[in-house]
């Protein structure tokens, strides 16, 4: 199997197992057999068992395959990429801070959307998708495209999958939460479902996001290779 094929295979296996094990058919049966906590352990192990080989395949074969686009010389796009990375990291951090009934293991009680939840119902998945999009802009080789497209694919499919599962498990209160929020970032605010207020600004997440982005700028050449600033 060539390099691009190996990356594509592991990307497919990662997405398929990640979504398959948590599906409405598999998840209840595994939990009924082994229990909730062992299921989470199995889920994590299977995810790692496919994600780690995916990362290794990509690390050994970066820039494999045909070049589909090359945008690294476009200076404004580089700054856009870093703005997207800052937003992605901020949203991922915010997803760990904001109480969110959409996350795995969250309590079933009603939660009034605030902060990042007014931007997107799944800020973590949204951040993951933005991470992938930002890297796709700077990496137009076929193997790179397959690898980084895995993240927005997981962001979209994972969010939709999580909504369906939470509707089955929680019902009316989660349906009400969905009606107040949006899968598409910003849609709830633009449609008037939500109003952004001063108290919604996720200052802690922004601060941590800035620190993480600055750290990436400094350490990216040493850990991942390449100069992110051009």
N, C-alpha and C positions, 0 to 999 in steps of 0.2 A: 504494500500500500504506500502511495506517495505521501508527501508531507501534508498537502492540502486535504487529502482524503482522511488522514489520521485526525487532523483537527476537526473536520466535519463529523467524523464518527463519534468522537468523544463529546462534541457539542450536542449532537443529537441524543446520545445516551444520558448526558447530564439533564437536559430538558425533559426527556421522556420519563426518566426515573423520578426526577424531582416532582413532576406533576402527577405521575402515575401512582406513586406510593401514597400521595395525599388525596387521591381521587375519592369520590363518594362511594365507589365500589370497593376499593382496597382498604382505605383507612379504617372504616368501622370494623371490618373483619379482623384486621391485624390487632386493633385495640381490644376487641372482644377476646382474642386469643391470648395476648401477652400483657395487656394493660396499657394505660396512657403513657407512663414514663418510659417503659421499654420501647414503645412505638416511637417516641421522639428520639431515642437513642438509635434505633434502626434507621429512621429517616435521616438523621445526621450522618451516620456512617455511610449509608448508600450515596448521599449527596457528595460527601468527601471522596468516596471511592471512584466517582466519575469526574468530579471537578478537578481534583489534583492531577490525574492523567491528562485532562484537557489543558491545564496550565503548563504541564511539562512538555506536552506535544507542541504547544505554541512557543514556549521558551526555546526549544531546540530548533524551531523552524519559523522564526519570525521573518516576515517579508517573503513568505513562500508564495509561489503562484504568480499569475499574471497581475500586472499593475492596472487597476481599474480607474484610478485617479491619483493625482499628486497635487496636494494643496499646501504643502509645507512651506512653500515660498511666499504664500499670501499672508503678509504680516497681520492684517486685520482679523483674519480667521484664527490665527494663533491666540490673539487676545480674547476672541469669542470663546475659544476652547477653554481657556482658563476661567472665564466667567461661568461657563457651563459646569466646570469642575467645582468651582466654589459653590454654586447652587446645588449641585449633586451632593457634595459632602455635607452641606448645611441641612439639606432635607433628610439625608440618611441619619445624621445625628439627631435631628428633631424627631424622627420616627422612634428613637429610643427614649426620648424625654416625654413626649406627649402621650397621655393615656389614649389608647386607640382600640376600640372593640374589633377592628379588622385584623389585628395581629394574632398569631398563634398563642393559645393559652390565655387570652385576655378574658376578663370577667364578662358575663353576659349582660350586665346592667347597661342602661342607657347612658350615653356620654354626649354632652353638648360639644359640637365641633368648635375647636379654638386653635389658634396658632396655625401650624403647618397643615392641619386637617382642613382648614378653610381653603387652602391652595389645592390640595389633592387628598383624596380619601386614603391613599396608600403612599405616604411620602417616602417611605423606604424604597418601594418598588420604583417610584418616580425618579428618585435619586440614582438608583441603579441603572435605569434606562438612560438618563442624561450622561452618566459616566460612559456608557457604551457609545452613545451618539458623539460625544466629544472626541473619543479616541478614533471612531470611524472617520471623522473629518481629516485626521492627520495620518491615517494608515489605510491607504487604498489598495494594498496588495490583497489578493484573493484570500489567502490564508488568514491574514489579519482581519479582513472584513467578516469572515465566518466567525472568528473568535470573538470579536468585539460586538457583533450583532447578537450574540448569545445573550448579552446583558439586557438590551431593550426588549428582546423577545421574552425573556424571563420576567421583565418588569410588566409588560402588558399581559401576557398569559397568566403569570402568577397572580396579578391583581384581580383579573376576571375570575380565576379559579377560586381565590380566597373569598370573593363576594358570594359566589354560588354556595360554597361550603358554609359560610357564616349564615346565609339565609336559611339553609337547611337546619342548622344547629340552633340558631337563636330565634329566627322568625321575625315577628312584627317589629321588635325594637331595632333590629339591624336594618330592616327595610326602611324604617323611619330615618335611621342614620344615613342610609344611601340616598334618600330623597333630599337630605340637607347638604350633601357633599357631592363631589364629582370625581369620576375616574380620570377624566381629562384634566390636566393641571390648569387651574385658573377658571374653569368653566362655571363653578358655583359662584365665584365672585362676579364674573362678567354677566351672568344671568340674573343676578340679584338675589339668589338664594342665601348668600352670605354677605356680610359687610365687614370689611377689614377695619379693625380698631387698633389704637395704639398698644393696647395690652396684648395684641396677637403677635407682635414682633418677637420672634424667637431669639432673643439676644444671646442666650447661652449657646444655642446651636450655631448662630452666626459667628460668634467668637471662636468656638472650637473649629468650625469650618474654615475660617481664615487661617488659623494656626496649622491645620492639616494641609491646606492648599500651599502655604508657604513652605512647609516641610517637604511636600512633593516637589516643589520647584527646586529646592536645594538638593534633595537626595535622589531624585529621578535618574540623573545620569549615572549614579553609582549603583543603584539597585536594579533599574530597569533598562538602562542604556539610553542613548540619545540625549539631546539637549532640548528640553521643552520650551526654552525661550528663543530657539532658533540658532 
